[in-house]
Amino acid sequence: MTGSFRRRRGGALSAALAATALLAACSGAPADTTGDSESSSGEGVTVSAVEFPWSAAALTNAILSEVVAAHPDLGVSGIETTALGPAPAWAGAQRGDLDLLTEVAMPNQQELADSAAERVTMVHETYGGAAQGWFVPTYATQPGQPLEGLTSVTQLNDYADALGNRLVDADPSWVTTEQNAKRLTGYGVNLEQVTASEAAQLAELRRAYERQEPILVYLYHPHWVFAEFDMTQLQEPAPFQPDCFTTGNGACAMPDYSAWTAASTDLQQEAPAFYAMLQRFELPLADIETMLRRVDVDSESADTVAKEWVDANPQVVQQWLAS
C-alpha cells in the first residue's frame, strides 16, 4: 500500500503543479515553485505539501522535514513543497492533489478549509493567540509627532494626510487583504489600500522607520518585525464576530490568529504514524518569532534555522513522537 501511494503521488504531483500554476496565475498568488524539503528516496510515502508565501510556513515545513528524515518509522520518505497562495492551495487540496497544509491561518482560512472538508481534515493547532491588525510606528504617536493622539482605527480619517492617505497592506492573495478591504469600507475610512508582496510592504515600513515618518501597515504575529521595530496596534471599537467579514459589514477587529496543520484523508490512511505526530505538533510562538528574525532579517536559510531548532529541542520533538 505504501509503495502504490508513493507512485500515485509522484504521478499526481506533476499534474497538480500544472493545475495549481494556472490557479495561482489567475488568483494573483506567487509563482508556482516546487522543491524537495527532504529527499523522497527511501521507504515511506512522499508527502506533497503546500508552502504559503510567508516565512513561518517555510520554517514549519522545514522542521517537519527534519523530523521525518530522522524518524523513518513515521512512514514518510520526504516532503515535497509547492509555493501557493491560500485560494489555489485549498483548491488543490480539494481536488486531492495535495496531502499537507501547514501554517493554515485560522480563522482567516475557515471558508477555504470548509470547501475541502471532504478530502482534508484540520489536524491540530500549531500555535494560537497571535494578534493581527493595523499598526503604526510608536515614535509617530509621541507628543509633537504627526500621529499624536491616534489610538483607534475610528480616528484614521483625521490623520489621513499624515499617513499619505494609504494603508500599506501585504500580499493581494491573502485572505486578510480581502478582510482589510471590508474593514476600510465598514469603518468608513477613506484610505487607499496599497497591496504588494509582503517583502515590498516591509521594505516600505523599514524606509519609513529609518526616516521616522508616519505609516499605517497591516501586521500579524508571529513576525520578526516586532523584534526590530516598536509598533503600536490601533484599538478597535468592536470585537471580532464570526460573521463580520461574510454577512456583516466588516466593521470589527480582526480575529487573533492561530496556525494549524491540515492533512488529506489519504495521508491519514497511508501514513498513520506521521498523522498521529501531527496531532501533537505544536511550536512556541516566541521561538517562531526568534527563528523568523534569523530568516527574514539575518538572511539565514529556513532549512538551517529549522535544523538547529530541532537539534536544540529534542524534548519537544519527543513529545510529538510519543505514542
C-alpha positions in Angstrom: 0.0 0.0 0.0 2.8 2.4 0.8 4.6 1.8 -2.4 1.5 2.3 -4.5 0.7 5.6 -2.6 4.2 6.9 -3.4 3.9 6.1 -7.1 0.5 7.6 -7.3 1.6 10.8 -5.6 4.7 11.0 -7.7 2.5 10.9 -10.8 -0.2 13.2 -9.4 2.3 15.9 -8.3 3.3 16.9 -11.8 -0.4 17.2 -12.8 -1.0 19.2 -9.6 1.8 21.6 -10.4 0.4 22.4 -13.8 -3.1 22.9 -12.4 -2.0 25.0 -9.4 0.3 27.1 -11.5 -2.8 28.2 -13.6 -4.8 28.8 -10.5 -2.0 30.8 -8.9 -1.7 33.0 -12.1 -5.4 33.6 -12.1 -5.6 34.4 -8.4 -2.6 36.7 -8.2 -0.8 34.3 -6.0 3.0 33.9 -6.1 4.5 32.0 -9.0 4.4 28.2 -8.5 7.8 26.8 -7.4 8.5 23.3 -6.2 11.3 22.0 -4.1 12.2 19.0 -2.0 12.4 19.9 1.6 13.8 16.4 2.1 14.8 13.7 -0.3 12.0 11.5 -1.5 14.2 8.4 -1.7 13.7 5.5 0.7 10.8 3.8 2.3 7.5 5.5 3.0 5.2 7.9 1.2 6.3 11.2 -0.4 4.1 13.9 1.0 3.1 16.8 -1.2 2.9 19.9 1.0 1.8 23.5 0.4 4.1 26.3 1.3 2.2 29.5 1.9 4.0 32.8 1.0 5.2 33.7 4.5 8.4 32.6 6.2 6.7 30.8 9.1 5.3 28.3 6.6 8.8 27.6 5.2 10.1 27.1 8.8 7.2 24.7 9.7 7.7 22.6 6.6 11.5 22.5 7.2 11.0 21.4 10.8 8.7 18.6 9.8 11.1 17.6 7.1 13.9 17.3 9.6 11.8 15.2 11.9 10.7 12.7 9.2 14.3 12.4 7.9 15.4 11.3 11.4 12.4 9.1 12.0 11.7 6.7 9.1 9.2 4.9 11.3 6.8 7.8 10.7 6.3 6.3 7.2 7.3 9.4 5.2 10.3 9.3 2.9 10.2 13.1 2.2 8.1 16.2 1.9 7.9 18.0 -1.4 6.7 21.6 -1.2 4.8 23.7 -3.6 4.6 27.5 -3.1 1.0 28.7 -3.4 -1.4 31.3 -2.0 -4.3 30.1 0.1 -7.0 30.0 -2.5 -5.2 27.9 -5.1 -3.7 25.7 -2.3 -7.1 24.8 -0.9 -8.4 24.2 -4.5 -5.6 21.8 -5.0 -6.3 20.1 -1.7 -10.0 19.8 -2.6 -9.0 18.0 -5.8 -6.8 15.6 -3.9 -3.6 16.9 -5.5 -2.0 17.9 -2.1 -1.5 16.0 1.1 -0.4 18.5 3.7 -1.1 22.2 4.6 1.0 23.7 7.4 0.7 27.2 8.9 -3.0 27.3 8.0 -4.2 30.7 9.2 -7.3 30.4 11.2 -10.0 31.7 11.3 -8.8 33.5 8.1 -8.9 30.4 6.0 -12.0 28.8 7.6 -14.2 29.1 4.5 -11.4 27.7 2.3 -11.0 24.8 4.7 -14.7 24.1 4.8 -14.7 23.9 1.0 -12.2 21.0 1.1 -13.6 19.2 4.2 -14.5 16.0 2.4 -10.8 15.4 1.5 -8.9 17.4 4.1 -9.0 17.3 7.9 -7.9 20.1 10.2 -5.5 18.2 12.5 -4.1 20.3 15.3 -3.3 23.9 16.3 0.4 24.6 16.0 0.2 27.8 18.0 -2.6 30.4 18.8 -3.3 33.7 20.4 -1.4 35.7 17.8 -2.7 39.3 17.4 -3.2 40.9 14.0 -4.5 44.3 12.8 -3.4 47.8 11.8 -0.2 49.2 13.3 1.7 52.5 13.3 5.3 53.2 14.5 5.2 54.2 18.1 7.5 57.1 17.5 4.9 58.7 15.2 2.3 58.8 18.0 4.5 60.7 20.5 3.9 64.4 21.5 4.7 66.7 18.7 4.7 63.9 16.1 2.3 63.6 13.1 0.2 60.9 14.7 0.0 62.3 18.2 -3.3 61.3 19.8 -4.0 58.4 17.3 -5.1 55.4 19.3 -8.1 53.9 17.3 -9.0 52.9 13.8 -12.0 55.2 14.1 -9.7 58.2 14.1 -7.9 57.4 10.9 -9.7 59.9 8.7 -8.4 62.7 10.9 -4.8 61.5 10.2 -5.2 60.6 6.5 -3.0 63.4 5.2 -0.2 62.5 7.6 -0.4 58.8 6.5 -0.3 59.7 2.8 -3.9 58.6 2.5 -2.7 54.9 2.5 -3.0 51.6 4.3 0.1 49.7 3.3 -1.1 46.1 3.1 0.6 42.8 2.2 0.1 40.1 -0.4 -3.1 40.5 -2.5 -3.7 36.7 -2.4 -4.0 36.7 1.4 -7.5 36.4 3.0 -6.5 39.2 5.3 -6.2 41.5 2.3 -9.8 40.9 1.5 -10.8 41.4 5.1 -8.9 44.7 5.3 -10.7 46.0 2.2 -14.0 45.2 4.0 -12.7 46.9 7.2 -11.9 50.1 5.4 -15.4 50.2 3.9 -17.1 49.1 7.1 -15.3 51.8 9.2 -15.8 54.4 6.6 -12.0 55.0 6.4 -11.0 57.0 3.4 -7.6 55.5 2.8 -6.3 53.7 -0.3 -5.4 50.1 0.3 -2.0 49.5 -1.2 -1.1 45.8 -1.8 2.1 44.2 -3.0 4.3 41.4 -1.9 5.0 41.3 1.8 8.6 41.9 1.1 7.7 45.2 -0.6 5.4 46.1 2.2 8.1 45.6 4.8 10.7 47.4 2.8 8.4 50.4 2.8 7.9 50.1 6.5 11.7 50.0 7.0 12.2 53.1 4.9 9.6 55.0 6.9 11.1 53.8 10.2 14.6 54.9 9.2 13.2 58.3 8.2 11.0 58.5 11.3 8.0 59.1 9.1 4.4 58.0 9.8 3.0 54.9 8.1 -0.1 52.6 8.6 0.5 48.9 8.0 -1.3 45.6 8.4 0.9 43.3 10.5 0.4 40.0 12.4 2.1 37.8 14.9 4.3 35.9 14.7 6.6 38.2 12.8 10.2 39.3 13.1 9.2 43.0 12.7 8.2 43.2 16.4 11.7 42.3 17.5 13.2 45.1 15.4 10.6 47.9 15.4 8.5 49.4 18.2 5.0 49.3 16.7 1.6 50.3 18.2 -1.6 48.4 17.3 -4.6 50.6 16.8 -7.6 49.8 19.0 -10.9 48.5 17.6 -14.4 49.7 18.5 -15.9 46.2 18.1 -14.5 42.8 18.8 -14.3 40.2 16.1 -17.5 38.3 15.3 -17.6 35.1 13.1 -19.9 36.7 10.5 -18.2 40.1 10.4 -16.5 39.5 7.1 -19.2 37.4 5.5 -22.7 38.7 6.1 -21.5 41.6 8.3 -20.2 45.0 7.2 -16.6 44.4 8.2 -16.5 47.0 11.0 -14.9 44.8 13.6 -11.5 43.8 14.9 -9.5 41.1 13.1 -9.5 37.8 15.0 -6.5 36.6 16.9 -4.5 34.4 14.5 -3.8 30.7 15.1 -1.8 28.4 12.8 -3.0 24.8 12.1 -1.8 21.8 10.2 -4.3 20.1 7.9 -3.9 16.7 6.2 -5.7 14.8 3.5 -7.7 11.7 4.3 -5.3 9.7 2.0 -2.3 10.8 4.1 -4.1 9.8 7.3 -4.7 6.3 6.0 -1.3 5.8 4.3 1.0 7.4 6.9 -0.9 6.9 10.2 2.2 7.4 12.4 3.0 10.7 10.7 -0.6 11.8 11.1 -0.5 10.9 14.8 2.6 13.0 15.2 0.8 16.0 13.5 -1.9 15.6 16.2 0.8 16.6 18.8 2.7 19.1 16.7 3.0 22.4 18.4 5.6 25.3 18.3 6.1 28.1 20.9 5.1 31.4 19.4 8.2 33.1 20.9 10.5 30.5 19.3 8.9 31.1 15.9 9.5 34.9 16.1 13.1 34.3 17.0 13.5 32.0 14.1 11.7 34.4 11.8 14.2 37.2 12.6 17.1 34.9 11.7 15.4 34.1 8.3 13.9 37.4 7.4 16.4 39.8 8.9 19.7 37.9 9.1 19.1 36.1 5.8 19.7 32.6 7.1 18.0 29.7 5.3 14.9 28.3 6.7 16.4 24.8 6.5 19.4 25.8 8.6 17.4 27.5 11.2 14.9 24.6 11.4 17.6 22.0 11.8 19.3 24.0 14.6 15.9 24.4 16.4 15.2 20.6 16.1 18.7 19.7 17.3 18.3 22.1 20.3 14.8 20.9 21.3 14.9 17.1 21.4 12.4 17.0 24.3 9.8 18.9 22.3 10.3 16.6 19.3 9.9 13.5 21.6 6.6 14.9 22.8 5.4 15.0 19.2 6.6 11.4 18.7 5.1 10.0 21.8 2.5 7.3 21.2 
